[in-house]
Amino acid sequence: MESRRRTVEAAEARPGPRSRDRTVRHMYKRMFFHVKGHWALMLLALVCLVANSLLEFVIPQLTRHTIDRVIPDGDTGALAWIGAAILGTALLLGLFGYLSSVTMATVGQRAVYDLRNELYRHMQSLDMAFFDRNRTGDLMSRVTSDVNMLQQLVSSGMMQILTDAFTFFAIALYMLYVDWQLTLLMLATFPLMLYTTRKFSKRIRASFKTVQQSVAEVSNHLQDTLSGIRLIKSFASEDYELERFAERSETNMKANLRTVRLRAIYEPVIDLLNYVGMVAVLIFGAWQTIRGDLTVGAIVAFLAYLRLLQNPIRHFSRILNTIQQSAAAYERIVEVLETKPEVVEKADAVPLPPVNGHIVFRGVSFAYRPDVPVLRDFDLTIEPGKVTALVGPSGAGKSTVAHLIARFYDPQAGSIVIDGLDLKDVALKSLREQMGVVSQDIVLFNGTVRDNIRYGKPEATDDEIAAAARAANAHEFIASFPNGYDSEIGERGVKLSGGQKQRISIARAILKNPRLIVLDEATASLDTESEHLIQEALSRLLAGRTCLVIAHRLSTIRSADRIVVMDGGSIAEAGTHEELLARNGKYKKLHDLQFPQEEAGDSPAG
């Protein structure tokens, strides 16, 4: 598919070793896009930045004045003023440093808030194929830890870089003005520092990306095992899962240690080059002082400025870790943000009018993977206001039909028409708002019973919620709970039985009042009593609506208006229950397997 090709091309275009500098620039551009709406805070931070840089000049000048003027002149009265000036400068440095830190932290948090929402919003816009390809834990890691890495960059890293850059150029220009020879001698080590930084930065970023990926693997394992803790305990697999978790944790530990080793080499190298520059300045400056070209106060001030000039390099060597860690996280975030959905709503898509439910599949072919076709030249008509049932062996494509109606996926060939409109011409929200799905795999959210039923209609009143629960045969057991509709159901409804969870999901569908209903194995795993109660509830839900029922248990679909038997991605036969039994085909074989007593004539089929 063209959309899949674009996704692959986007993946291939992701930053590699030769484009890492471009990745950092792109990262800063995107983060600037998120902070540019906070100009007032940025301006305050800039003022603090400039003030801090200018104040850095004060203390070395006071030191120089003390050595060259106050001490030779014996002016003891000036010492108090000099001490007060140094303390005042230190207080101002602390004040402006506090304001800049708080300001940039605020900007950083807001930028991360915007970026995290953008990432989550984009994930919500992607189709089901994206979530089929990506694990939940990995996506969670990108939204949480990866975005937090960028927060560190914005709140502290960007501020430090800007401050250091301004300070570096201001002091370098001043030092060139005071003694250009000494300054150039000192700056001679800087190209070597930049070269070293460039070499190490590539390796550090690759190492940090491995760390981020290992964190995602740990998150994946946690998500899988914690959500499946009952299965683990029922199989007594705690030791096995502990071993698997330890393996992933060990991978993360080794990745972190590789990063630490790189940093442990890089930072001392930068410090050594700084000291080489200091030695050169000290020796050459002392020689100039002996010749009388410099005063003792001047060389002391020059050494102080040298330390201030080297601080940005030293800070950058430290902040390089944050930059490269953020760049590695940013690459993982961009992988999601640049992913294009395969199911795309047209710019001129029209809202779907109230659904009658006449759905036609015309020559539809579909595959989740190119080499494994699911539907082949598939034709199907679902009549409005009728119950159409799909039966057949696992893998026949029954659930895929429901997925295509909801347009979770688009077919590779053919078309799907609803009430005369091609699904691709219809606004997705207007389609899905008129659909209700009740499946065997029930999704309930951690919260109250009321919240889970109301999910089908957020503005519903308490009376409407109770009415939907009564229609779903759920009101009685809900009322028996100590807190009634305000009872917490636990994560994924863990505090409820299977039948109770199913009836709540039916109440949610009834409250939504959809025109088109899909029942996907809705009673497959229930006991006889629960199935009877749910069948009653479903009969109320289906009244006057178009319904597609997917079932293995033929007892649930005997009364369907039309039964379609699927096999190998195509229709083997179709008709009513009685018609299909009379044909003595695939449906009859399925029926006889489930009801052997009827085959022997012990009871009537019907």
FENSULCOR-V165444 format. One record per helix or strand of 3 or more residues. SS is the DSSP state (hx for helix, st for strand). FROM is the first residue (numbers start at 0). TO is the last residue. Records with the same first field share a line. If there is no record, write none. Layout:
SS = FROM-TO / FROM-TO
This chain:
hx = 1-11 / 16-34 / 38-72 / 76-124 / 127-132 / 135-177 / 179-186 / 189-226 / 228-233 / 237-290 / 295-336 / 397-404 / 422-424 / 427-431 / 448-453 / 461-470 / 474-478 / 483-485 / 490-492 / 497-511 / 527-541 / 553-555 / 576-582 / 585-593 / 595-598
st = 358-368 / 371-381 / 386-390 / 412-417 / 434-438 / 515-519 / 545-549 / 561-566 / 569-574
